[in-house]
Amino acid sequence: MRVITTLLACAILLIFPLAAHAQQGGAETGEGRVLQLADAYQDGYLRMAAVSCFSVYSTSGFIFGDFLNGVIDGQTAINSMEHVALLHSVTYDSISEIQTLTPAEDALAQHELGSLKDILERENRLLSAILDLFSEGGVEQMEQVKAELVLVEQALDDYTNPPAE
């Protein structure tokens, strides 16, 4: 819940200065300034989306660890994962929408959005595997979680430490 509140607060702090500036300057705001602000807001959004990806990974890991250590039961773990799934869903949907609206010619932005979307798609498979483990609790489900976890960790590592070309 704290993560969601923090992300909402960041979004509000990013949006209000733009609205206030637009009301003040009207004609003073040249095309260059608008493009500069758009770049700043896009960069800020991409950073928040990246933080969301890491938050989904770490928070689901805490819940998973508590379940494995017997601190919480399967139903409590499933209920806790609902908050993680909400953050994941909002981030994925917004990235998908922004990616659709981003011009194909903007290769850098498309690459960045694609990388984040790839992480979120892998995390979605991990979250599904974890939920299956919480509800069914079998060896097969544990193996699936381990396999998906490796893929998510690799995607996060590639995002933070891009391979040298």
Salt bridges, closest charged atoms under 4 A:
ASP43 OD2 - ARG47 NH2 3.01
ASP118 OD2 - ARG122 NE 3.24
GLU143 OE2 - LYS146 NZ 3.84
GLU148 OE1 - ARG125 NE 3.72
